[in-house]
């Protein structure tokens, strides 16, 4: 069945929403997500505040849209890496490249929570895609009866189609790599005179042993 073409009004609305998001990303890259101001965006675009609120009802709605876009951007990169099969090291390199290319997007979804903002539950759906790809990329892991394994078996519905040791491996991999990335992107290695890329590679290697 042929798709119905969008009306001129719908195309204009989509165009304005896209520009609002672009302006929002510029603000976030400059001053952080907590400083996001719809009134400032409206002024930049030559609009009144009430006019802009016809496109996004409030700041939280705009932030939610940006979070979805950021997650989708990373998920698309993961899917591209995973085409035809992948491993954890390839996914690790993908997330680092993505984070270095768009650090403001990285910090929006993995940085400090925005005061007063509460993300709706559906924003976790795309995040679940990322973890599903990681779980599929994990090699078999011997069971060793750790407390976390038991907890995942007893209470964890996340990734339940995979054995608890595999889920533990994916969680460990994800959290440790984000630890290095977050410190690097926030500039905490500045002045320490070593190459953060080599530290990241060392972590990737250690997590695969």
PyMOL commands that set and color helices and strands:
alter all, ss='L'
color gray80, all
select helices_A, chain A and resi 8-31+33-35+38-44+49-52+59-82+88-101+103-110+121-137+147-155+164-185+196-207
alter helices_A, ss='H'
color red, helices_A
deselect
rebuild
show_as cartoon
